[in-house]
Amino acid sequence: LIPDMMKESNAGALDAALRFALLYTDHCTGASETDNAKAISEALTSGPALASSRPSTTKLVKSLYLKLMEVGKEGFSSIHAVVESLLTLGLSSKKPKVVINSVQLILDASDAFGAASLPLGKISSNASQMLQHANRSVREGGIQILAEICRAVGSKDPLEDAISNMRASQVS
């Protein structure tokens, strides 16, 4: 039911659905399951919410993504599920705003939960897509995400493949 609500095209109804989903995520144990977090985040990423330019919608979307990552009860599985949906659906979106917001949400997740909690393999496999993107904000966000992971891990060895494909100006 909640994933279907995230596809609402009416802006006011979408805001109400996002507020409801935020309350659901905060108070119901069903939202802490990885499958539910993944379904909700995929609906958010593919629906109109992530591409919205309304400030209230943007704020609610960011809060909902971070809450979905926070309430997971199985270690980092919810964080991994949400970030993977942002990487697979968000980076491949034809809407530039969705791609920019997806990268920014991953960066926000690394700030909120620590870069070590992010799915390293999935990020490293999508790093070239972020670093070679046509949009400057996406490229800069990708560099920041990789830098955060390198700081958290204490080495750039796990991301050596992605870093070796970067231009010299991006590495510095």
Solvent accessible surface area in square Angstrom, and as a share of the most:
residue,aa,sasa,rsa
1,L,160,0.80
2,I,13,0.07
3,P,37,0.23
4,D,104,0.54
5,M,51,0.23
6,M,0,0.00
7,K,112,0.47
8,E,65,0.29
9,S,103,0.67
10,N,89,0.46
11,A,46,0.36
12,G,40,0.38
13,A,43,0.33
14,L,7,0.03
15,D,6,0.03
16,A,51,0.39
17,A,7,0.05
18,L,0,0.00
19,R,121,0.44
20,F,95,0.39
21,A,0,0.00
22,L,40,0.20
23,L,106,0.53
24,Y,52,0.20
25,T,2,0.01
26,D,72,0.37
27,H,136,0.61
28,C,60,0.36
29,T,112,0.65
30,G,21,0.20
31,A,0,0.00
32,S,11,0.07
33,E,76,0.34
34,T,31,0.18
35,D,112,0.58
36,N,50,0.26
37,A,0,0.00
38,K,90,0.38
39,A,40,0.31
40,I,4,0.02
41,S,0,0.00
42,E,58,0.26
43,A,5,0.04
44,L,0,0.00
45,T,4,0.02
46,S,69,0.45
47,G,8,0.07
48,P,46,0.29
49,A,2,0.01
50,L,4,0.02
51,A,25,0.19
52,S,23,0.15
53,S,88,0.57
54,R,100,0.36
55,P,114,0.72
56,S,48,0.31
57,T,1,0.01
58,T,61,0.35
59,K,149,0.63
60,L,26,0.13
61,V,5,0.03
62,K,88,0.37
63,S,41,0.27
64,L,0,0.00
65,Y,0,0.00
66,L,37,0.18
67,K,42,0.18
68,L,0,0.00
69,M,5,0.02
70,E,100,0.45
71,V,34,0.20
72,G,18,0.17
73,K,130,0.55
74,E,95,0.43
75,G,61,0.58
76,F,112,0.47
77,S,36,0.23
78,S,0,0.00
79,I,8,0.04
80,H,60,0.27
81,A,8,0.06
82,V,0,0.00
83,V,0,0.00
84,E,60,0.27
85,S,3,0.02
86,L,0,0.00
87,L,1,0.01
88,T,63,0.37
89,L,67,0.33
90,G,0,0.00
91,L,6,0.03
92,S,73,0.47
93,S,32,0.21
94,K,197,0.84
95,K,98,0.42
96,P,86,0.54
97,K,83,0.35
98,V,1,0.01
99,V,2,0.01
100,I,54,0.28
101,N,31,0.16
102,S,0,0.00
103,V,3,0.02
104,Q,86,0.38
105,L,8,0.04
106,I,0,0.00
107,L,18,0.09
108,D,21,0.11
109,A,0,0.00
110,S,4,0.02
111,D,101,0.52
112,A,62,0.48
113,F,62,0.26
114,G,31,0.30
115,A,6,0.05
116,A,75,0.58
117,S,2,0.01
118,L,6,0.03
119,P,8,0.05
120,L,62,0.31
121,G,53,0.51
122,K,65,0.28
123,I,0,0.00
124,S,36,0.23
125,S,81,0.52
126,N,21,0.11
127,A,0,0.00
128,S,45,0.29
129,Q,75,0.33
130,M,1,0.00
131,L,5,0.03
132,Q,130,0.58
133,H,46,0.20
134,A,99,0.76
135,N,43,0.22
136,R,167,0.61
137,S,57,0.37
138,V,0,0.00
139,R,57,0.21
140,E,75,0.34
141,G,7,0.07
142,G,0,0.00
143,I,47,0.24
144,Q,92,0.41
145,I,0,0.00
146,L,5,0.02
147,A,33,0.25
148,E,49,0.22
149,I,3,0.01
150,C,26,0.16
151,R,165,0.60
152,A,51,0.39
153,V,67,0.39
154,G,64,0.62
155,S,43,0.28
156,K,105,0.44
157,D,104,0.54
158,P,58,0.36
159,L,1,0.01
160,E,79,0.35
161,D,117,0.61
162,A,5,0.04
163,I,21,0.11
164,S,79,0.51
165,N,97,0.50
166,M,26,0.12
167,R,139,0.51
168,A,89,0.69
169,S,90,0.58
170,Q,20,0.09
171,V,75,0.43
172,S,131,0.84
